[in-house]
Amino acid sequence: MNTMSYKGQTARVEFDERDDIFVGRMLGITDVVGFHADTVQGLRAAFAEAVDDYIDTCAKIGKAVEKPASGKIMLRVPPEVHSAALIAAKCSGTSLNQWAAKVLGEAAHG
């Protein structure tokens, strides 16, 4: 998956072979915000414009700008996975929260 980021917002980008354009959509918000362009440079500009318009529109209508994530996550995992994660965290000398943040970060960016 190809992504772009601007002002704390992230978008997924795909190439539409039929129309020969790049198409993007902001992720992690309930509103649908899309953009497109026929060059990478144009796509970056269209994304920045879409984010800026989204932020301006939220301000005009008195709505809070949605953040893609709050930083809080709740997971339900089997007890044996929870136990193994606790042990791995203790072995690494960190809390489960710190260990999970590191592992999730590596998986998401790796």
C-alpha positions as CSV (number, residue, x, y, z in Angstrom):
1,M,0.0,0.0,0.0
2,N,1.3,3.4,-0.9
3,T,0.6,6.2,1.5
4,M,1.3,10.0,1.9
5,S,1.2,12.1,5.0
6,Y,0.6,15.9,5.4
7,K,-0.3,17.9,8.6
8,G,-0.9,14.7,10.6
9,Q,-3.2,13.2,8.0
10,T,-2.5,10.1,5.9
11,A,-3.9,9.0,2.6
12,R,-3.8,5.8,0.6
13,V,-2.7,6.2,-3.0
14,E,-3.5,3.9,-6.0
15,F,-2.9,4.2,-9.7
16,D,-6.1,4.0,-11.8
17,E,-4.8,2.4,-15.0
18,R,-8.1,2.9,-16.9
19,D,-8.1,6.7,-16.4
20,D,-4.2,6.9,-16.2
21,I,-4.3,8.9,-13.0
22,F,-3.2,8.6,-9.3
23,V,-6.2,8.5,-6.9
24,G,-5.9,9.1,-3.2
25,R,-8.2,9.0,-0.2
26,M,-7.6,10.2,3.4
27,L,-7.5,7.4,5.9
28,G,-8.6,7.2,9.5
29,I,-11.5,9.7,9.4
30,T,-15.2,9.2,8.9
31,D,-15.5,11.9,6.3
32,V,-14.7,10.9,2.7
33,V,-11.9,13.1,1.3
34,G,-10.4,12.1,-2.0
35,F,-8.1,13.7,-4.6
36,H,-6.4,12.8,-7.8
37,A,-3.8,13.9,-10.3
38,D,-1.9,12.6,-13.3
39,T,1.6,13.2,-11.9
40,V,3.3,12.5,-8.6
41,Q,4.0,16.3,-8.1
42,G,0.3,17.0,-8.9
43,L,-0.8,14.3,-6.5
44,R,1.2,15.8,-3.7
45,A,-0.3,19.3,-4.4
46,A,-3.8,17.8,-4.6
47,F,-3.4,16.0,-1.3
48,A,-2.1,19.1,0.5
49,E,-5.1,21.1,-1.0
50,A,-7.5,18.3,0.1
51,V,-6.1,18.3,3.7
52,D,-6.1,22.1,3.9
53,D,-9.7,22.2,2.6
54,Y,-10.8,19.6,5.1
55,I,-9.2,21.6,8.0
56,D,-10.8,24.8,6.8
57,T,-14.2,23.2,6.3
58,C,-14.1,21.7,9.8
59,A,-13.3,25.2,11.2
60,K,-16.1,26.8,9.3
61,I,-18.7,24.4,10.5
62,G,-17.4,24.1,14.0
63,K,-16.4,20.5,13.8
64,A,-13.2,19.1,15.3
65,V,-10.6,17.9,12.8
66,E,-10.5,14.2,13.1
67,K,-7.1,12.7,14.0
68,P,-6.4,9.3,12.4
69,A,-5.6,7.8,15.8
70,S,-5.8,8.8,19.4
71,G,-2.8,6.8,20.6
72,K,-5.0,4.4,22.6
73,I,-5.6,0.9,21.4
74,M,-7.5,-2.0,23.0
75,L,-6.8,-5.5,21.8
76,R,-8.5,-8.8,22.6
77,V,-6.1,-11.6,22.2
78,P,-6.1,-15.3,23.4
79,P,-4.7,-15.7,26.9
80,E,-1.7,-17.6,25.7
81,V,-0.8,-14.7,23.4
82,H,-1.2,-12.2,26.3
83,S,1.0,-14.4,28.5
84,A,3.7,-14.7,25.8
85,A,3.7,-11.0,25.2
86,L,4.0,-10.3,29.0
87,I,7.0,-12.6,29.2
88,A,8.6,-11.0,26.1
89,A,8.1,-7.6,27.5
90,K,9.7,-8.6,30.9
91,C,12.6,-10.2,29.1
92,S,13.2,-7.0,27.2
93,G,13.1,-5.0,30.4
94,T,10.0,-2.9,29.3
95,S,6.4,-2.7,30.2
96,L,3.8,-4.5,28.0
97,N,2.7,-1.2,26.7
98,Q,6.2,-0.2,25.7
99,W,6.9,-3.6,24.2
100,A,3.7,-3.6,22.2
101,A,4.3,-0.1,20.9
102,K,7.7,-1.1,19.7
103,V,6.5,-4.4,18.1
104,L,3.5,-2.7,16.4
105,G,5.7,0.1,15.2
106,E,8.2,-2.3,13.6
107,A,5.4,-4.3,12.0
108,A,3.7,-1.2,10.6
109,H,6.8,0.3,9.2
110,G,8.8,-2.8,8.5
